Amino acid sequence: MEVSTDECQNVVLLRKDMGLSHREFFASLATLAREVPCRVSDSGAIVEYDSGEIHIALGPESQRQLGLMKLPRTWVSLEFRNLSKAQRALFLERFDLAFHRGGG
């Protein structure tokens, strides 16, 4: 996970290395979209959350090889706009729960 901050713009960027395909990402995002307004596109989504937004962008699909096993892999960028550290933490808690295998 990588984090960068631009305090002047009140923007925080978080990159996550996630073990899923784009299809699996959008299936899990549907769980989250039941709770918060989302505008979904082919390359990600914009989530309205509290006083701000989270812009989610998917990187290209790839694979992680573990011995003979190949697993899906996608870098996911979350750009938090106008959200406090506490708001970001609460959103990430819910985001991570929605993306655990088995859903949230």
N, CA, C and O of each residue as an XYZ file, in Angstrom:
416
protein
N       0.848     -1.166      0.000
C       0.000      0.000      0.000
C       0.897      1.233      0.000
O       1.865      1.312      0.756
N       0.563      2.187     -0.853
C       1.316      3.435     -0.951
C       0.371      4.592     -0.684
O      -0.777      4.575     -1.126
N       0.860      5.622      0.055
C       0.029      6.778      0.378
C       0.794      8.052      0.044
O       1.980      8.164      0.354
N       0.115      9.020     -0.593
C       0.695     10.348     -0.800
C      -0.373     11.380     -0.478
O      -1.567     11.115     -0.616
N       0.068     12.569     -0.044
C      -0.868     13.598      0.400
C      -0.548     14.925     -0.254
O       0.619     15.286     -0.410
N      -1.589     15.652     -0.637
C      -1.478     17.029     -1.116
C      -2.402     17.861     -0.242
O      -3.577     18.043     -0.562
N      -1.859     18.369      0.876
C      -2.678     19.088      1.851
C      -3.291     20.353      1.273
O      -4.376     20.749      1.700
N      -2.638     21.000      0.319
C      -3.178     22.225     -0.279
C      -4.498     21.940     -0.986
O      -5.421     22.753     -0.932
N      -4.589     20.807     -1.636
C      -5.799     20.429     -2.363
C      -6.730     19.574     -1.505
O      -7.840     19.257     -1.934
N      -6.298     19.195     -0.302
C      -7.032     18.282      0.570
C      -7.332     16.975     -0.164
O      -8.459     16.479     -0.161
N      -6.281     16.433     -0.795
C      -6.374     15.185     -1.551
C      -5.338     14.203     -0.999
O      -4.171     14.549     -0.812
N      -5.784     12.985     -0.746
C      -4.883     11.920     -0.306
C      -5.043     10.764     -1.281
O      -6.160     10.330     -1.560
N      -3.928     10.269     -1.798
C      -3.939      9.155     -2.749
C      -3.401      7.903     -2.071
O      -2.334      7.919     -1.457
N      -4.154      6.826     -2.192
C      -3.773      5.534     -1.641
C      -3.800      4.528     -2.766
O      -4.780      4.453     -3.507
N      -2.728      3.744     -2.909
C      -2.685      2.676     -3.916
C      -2.648      1.339     -3.202
O      -1.849      1.129     -2.289
N      -3.531      0.425     -3.633
C      -3.610     -0.904     -3.026
C      -3.329     -1.955     -4.093
O      -3.843     -1.874     -5.209
N      -2.522     -2.923     -3.748
C      -2.243     -4.082     -4.589
C      -3.263     -5.146     -4.192
O      -3.142     -5.770     -3.138
N      -4.265     -5.347     -5.041
C      -5.365     -6.228     -4.670
C      -5.361     -7.505     -5.501
O      -5.081     -7.476     -6.700
N      -5.667     -8.606     -4.865
C      -5.689     -9.915     -5.511
C      -7.035    -10.220     -6.117
O      -7.748    -11.115     -5.664
N      -7.381     -9.457     -7.163
C      -8.650     -9.684     -7.843
C      -8.605     -9.178     -9.271
O      -7.752     -8.369     -9.636
N      -9.542     -9.671    -10.076
C      -9.683     -9.207    -11.463
C     -10.616     -8.003    -11.466
O     -11.221     -7.688    -10.441
N     -10.739     -7.335    -12.596
C     -11.685     -6.223    -12.702
C     -13.119     -6.704    -12.475
O     -13.908     -6.028    -11.814
N     -13.448     -7.867    -13.022
C     -14.798     -8.424    -12.836
C     -15.091     -8.634    -11.350
O     -16.171     -8.289    -10.870
N     -14.130     -9.196    -10.633
C     -14.306     -9.416     -9.191
C     -14.393     -8.088     -8.430
O     -15.137     -7.973     -7.456
N     -13.627     -7.091     -8.881
C     -13.675     -5.775     -8.243
C     -15.093     -5.201     -8.329
O     -15.652     -4.767     -7.322
N     -15.671     -5.202     -9.539
C     -16.998     -4.607     -9.716
C     -18.081     -5.399     -8.987
O     -19.064     -4.816     -8.530
N     -17.916     -6.715     -8.872
C     -18.873     -7.520     -8.106
C     -18.825     -7.127     -6.627
O     -19.869     -7.010     -5.984
N     -17.627     -6.923     -6.087
C     -17.497     -6.521     -4.687
C     -17.929     -5.070     -4.482
O     -18.478     -4.729     -3.434
N     -17.686     -4.220     -5.468
C     -18.097     -2.820     -5.374
C     -19.619     -2.716     -5.249
O     -20.120     -1.797     -4.602
N     -20.352     -3.637     -5.854
C     -21.814     -3.623     -5.771
C     -22.270     -3.702     -4.313
O     -23.280     -3.095     -3.955
N     -21.553     -4.429     -3.475
C     -21.870     -4.510     -2.046
C     -21.761     -3.140     -1.403
O     -22.649     -2.723     -0.658
N     -20.679     -2.446     -1.689
C     -20.448     -1.119     -1.136
C     -21.460     -0.113     -1.685
O     -21.901      0.781     -0.962
N     -21.827     -0.254     -2.951
C     -22.736      0.692     -3.613
C     -24.146      0.646     -3.026
O     -24.933      1.567     -3.248
N     -24.472     -0.396     -2.291
C     -25.771     -0.453     -1.622
C     -25.839      0.509     -0.442
O     -26.922      0.861      0.026
N     -24.656      0.934      0.036
C     -24.597      1.776      1.235
C     -24.230      3.224      0.947
O     -24.640      4.124      1.680
N     -23.464      3.457     -0.110
C     -23.032      4.821     -0.441
C     -23.233      5.065     -1.929
O     -23.081      4.146     -2.733
N     -23.574      6.301     -2.307
C     -23.781      6.596     -3.734
C     -22.489      6.415     -4.535
O     -21.439      6.930     -4.150
N     -22.568      5.687     -5.642
C     -21.418      5.429     -6.513
C     -21.795      5.710     -7.961
O     -22.890      5.378     -8.414
N     -20.858      6.331     -8.676
C     -20.979      6.468    -10.133
C     -19.884      5.571    -10.718
O     -18.693      5.844    -10.573
N     -20.308      4.516    -11.370
C     -19.383      3.487    -11.841
C     -19.086      3.697    -13.324
O     -19.975      4.030    -14.109
N     -17.811      3.495    -13.694
C     -17.392      3.511    -15.099
C     -16.591      2.241    -15.361
O     -16.373      1.442    -14.451
N     -16.162      2.058    -16.586
C     -15.369      0.869    -16.928
C     -14.037      0.826    -16.201
O     -13.487     -0.253    -15.982
N     -13.513      1.982    -15.826
C     -12.177      2.036    -15.234
C     -12.180      2.301    -13.733
O     -11.115      2.475    -13.141
N     -13.365      2.335    -13.100
C     -13.414      2.579    -11.664
C     -14.747      3.143    -11.223
O     -15.798      2.770    -11.742
N     -14.692      4.062    -10.242
C     -15.925      4.627     -9.703
C     -15.614      5.912     -8.945
O     -14.477      6.164     -8.547
N     -16.652      6.712     -8.761
C     -16.581      7.863     -7.876
C     -17.616      7.622     -6.791
O     -18.799      7.428     -7.071
N     -17.153      7.638     -5.551
C     -18.013      7.376     -4.405
C     -18.221      8.677     -3.648
O     -17.257      9.355     -3.294
N     -19.477      9.026     -3.400
C     -19.783     10.182     -2.567
C     -19.829      9.701     -1.126
O     -20.564      8.773     -0.789
N     -19.028     10.352     -0.278
C     -18.917      9.882      1.105
C     -18.803     11.075      2.037
O     -17.899     11.898      1.891
N     -19.704     11.170      2.981
C     -19.748     12.292      3.922
C     -19.635     13.611      3.170
O     -20.462     13.908      2.308
N     -18.622     14.398      3.487
C     -18.478     15.733      2.885
C     -17.594     15.727      1.638
O     -17.316     16.787      1.077
N     -17.150     14.550      1.199
C     -16.211     14.502      0.078
C     -16.502     13.385     -0.899
O     -17.618     12.873     -0.987
N     -15.465     13.024     -1.628
C     -15.565     11.974     -2.641
C     -14.313     11.106     -2.597
O     -13.251     11.523     -2.134
N     -14.478      9.886     -3.093
C     -13.350      8.989     -3.314
C     -13.395      8.609     -4.793
O     -14.381      8.044     -5.266
N     -12.321      8.924     -5.517
C     -12.198      8.546     -6.923
C     -11.379      7.257     -6.961
O     -10.218      7.238     -6.551
N     -11.988      6.192     -7.450
C     -11.345      4.878     -7.501
C     -10.998      4.567     -8.947
O     -11.862      4.603     -9.822
N      -9.725      4.261     -9.194
C      -9.262      3.928    -10.547
C      -8.557      2.576    -10.523
O      -7.748      2.290     -9.641
N      -8.887      1.757    -11.516
C      -8.266      0.433    -11.630
C      -7.079      0.492    -12.570
O      -7.153      1.085    -13.646
N      -5.991     -0.125    -12.158
C      -4.856     -0.309    -13.046
C      -5.122     -1.518    -13.929
O      -6.167     -2.158    -13.807
N      -4.186     -1.835    -14.815
C      -4.388     -2.997    -15.684
C      -4.395     -4.300    -14.876
O      -3.738     -4.414    -13.841
N      -5.142     -5.260    -15.370
C      -5.144     -6.589    -14.741
C      -3.812     -7.268    -15.024
O      -3.248     -7.140    -16.111
N      -3.327     -7.982    -14.037
C      -2.133     -8.799    -14.223
C      -2.298    -10.057    -13.378
O      -3.380    -10.332    -12.859
N      -1.231    -10.803    -13.251
C      -1.289    -12.033    -12.459
C      -0.106    -12.089    -11.510
O       0.977    -11.580    -11.800
N      -0.338    -12.710    -10.384
C       0.715    -12.990     -9.408
C       0.927    -14.494     -9.462
O      -0.021    -15.267     -9.324
N       2.165    -14.903     -9.662
C       2.469    -16.329     -9.768
C       3.071    -16.811     -8.454
O       4.063    -16.267     -7.970
N       2.453    -17.841     -7.891
C       2.946    -18.490     -6.672
C       3.155    -19.957     -7.005
O       2.214    -20.750     -6.979
N       4.373    -20.306     -7.313
C       4.643    -21.663     -7.764
C       3.922    -21.918     -9.069
O       4.126    -21.195    -10.044
N       3.081    -22.938     -9.099
C       2.307    -23.262    -10.291
C       0.978    -22.509    -10.334
O       0.276    -22.537    -11.345
N       0.643    -21.850     -9.257
C      -0.644    -21.171     -9.165
C      -0.541    -19.722     -9.656
O       0.408    -19.007     -9.332
N      -1.535    -19.309    -10.442
C      -1.612    -17.921    -10.905
C      -2.857    -17.281    -10.306
O      -3.957    -17.828    -10.397
N      -2.670    -16.114     -9.693
C      -3.774    -15.394     -9.071
C      -3.938    -14.039     -9.733
O      -2.953    -13.437    -10.164
N      -5.175    -13.547     -9.821
C      -5.378    -12.222    -10.411
C      -4.773    -11.137     -9.525
O      -4.645    -11.296     -8.311
N      -4.403    -10.027    -10.173
C      -3.797     -8.916     -9.442
C      -4.171     -7.617    -10.159
O      -4.063     -7.517    -11.381
N      -4.611     -6.631     -9.385
C      -4.942     -5.312     -9.921
C      -4.514     -4.252     -8.915
O      -4.828     -4.352     -7.728
N      -3.798     -3.237     -9.389
C      -3.507     -2.075     -8.555
C      -4.733     -1.184     -8.579
O      -5.263     -0.873     -9.645
N      -5.183     -0.773     -7.401
C      -6.364      0.079     -7.274
C      -5.936      1.369     -6.579
O      -5.344      1.338     -5.501
N      -6.244      2.506     -7.211
C      -5.933      3.817     -6.629
C      -7.202      4.417     -6.051
O      -8.243      4.454     -6.706
N      -7.099      4.886     -4.811
C      -8.211      5.583     -4.168
C      -7.747      7.006     -3.878
O      -6.809      7.221     -3.110
N      -8.402      7.956     -4.491
C      -8.059      9.365     -4.292
C      -9.153      9.994     -3.432
O     -10.278     10.205     -3.883
N      -8.795     10.289     -2.185
C      -9.736     10.861     -1.227
C      -9.723     12.376     -1.377
O      -8.664     13.001     -1.326
N     -10.902     12.965     -1.562
C     -11.010     14.417     -1.716
C     -11.896     14.980     -0.612
O     -13.043     14.567     -0.438
N     -11.335     15.937      0.130
C     -12.076     16.648      1.178
C     -12.616     15.728      2.263
O     -13.739     15.901      2.738
N     -11.804     14.745      2.649
C     -12.167     13.850      3.743
C     -11.069     13.881      4.798
O      -9.882     13.860      4.470
N     -11.466     13.931      6.049
C     -10.507     13.945      7.161
C      -9.860     12.571      7.313
O     -10.296     11.593      6.705
N      -8.838     12.517      8.115
C      -8.158     11.239      8.386
C      -9.140     10.238      8.995
O      -9.117      9.059      8.642
N      -9.993     10.692      9.898
C     -10.984      9.810     10.530
C     -12.003      9.311      9.499
O     -12.369      8.136      9.517
N     -12.461     10.186      8.607
C     -13.404      9.778      7.567
C     -12.769      8.763      6.619
O     -13.409      7.791      6.219
N     -11.500      8.998      6.262
C     -10.794      8.052      5.389
C     -10.673      6.690      6.059
O     -10.866      5.659      5.415
N     -10.355      6.683      7.342
C     -10.201      5.418      8.071
C     -11.522      4.651      8.122
O     -11.540      3.435      7.933
N     -12.619      5.352      8.376
C     -13.927      4.686      8.413
C     -14.304      4.121      7.044
O     -14.815      3.006      6.946
N     -14.049      4.895      5.991
C     -14.356      4.402      4.650
C     -13.503      3.180      4.322
O     -14.020      2.187      3.811
N     -12.206      3.242      4.609
C     -11.320      2.120      4.283
C     -11.712      0.858      5.034
O     -11.589     -0.246      4.502
N     -12.181      1.012      6.262
C     -12.648     -0.131      7.032
C     -13.802     -0.819      6.285
O     -13.818     -2.041      6.140
N     -14.758     -0.022      5.820
C     -15.912     -0.566      5.096
C     -15.504     -1.101      3.720
O     -15.996     -2.144      3.288
N     -14.609     -0.390      3.035
C     -14.106     -0.820      1.732
C     -13.428     -2.181      1.861
O     -13.724     -3.097      1.093
N     -12.532     -2.317      2.817
C     -11.812     -3.581      3.006
C     -12.768     -4.718      3.330
O     -12.583     -5.837      2.852
N     -13.788     -4.443      4.137
C     -14.777     -5.474      4.466
C     -15.537     -5.925      3.217
O     -15.779     -7.117      3.033
N     -15.911     -4.975      2.365
C     -16.652     -5.318      1.136
C     -15.797     -6.146      0.187
O     -16.332     -6.933     -0.595
N     -14.469     -5.982      0.243
C     -13.596     -6.680     -0.700
C     -12.957     -7.937     -0.135
O     -12.186     -8.595     -0.834
N     -13.256     -8.290      1.111
C     -12.798     -9.578      1.619
C     -13.554    -10.665      0.901
O     -14.725    -10.491      0.564
N     -12.908    -11.776      0.665
C     -13.597    -12.904      0.028
C     -14.784    -13.287      0.904
O     -14.661    -13.418      2.122
N     -15.912    -13.460      0.273
C     -17.138    -13.732      1.024
C     -17.986    -12.497      1.182
O     -19.130    -12.580      1.628
N     -17.433    -11.331      0.816
C     -18.203    -10.077      0.864
C     -18.320     -9.531      2.261
O     -17.738    -10.069      3.203
N     -19.074     -8.459      2.393
C     -19.191     -7.813      3.687
C     -20.579     -7.438      3.907
O     -20.908     -6.872      4.949
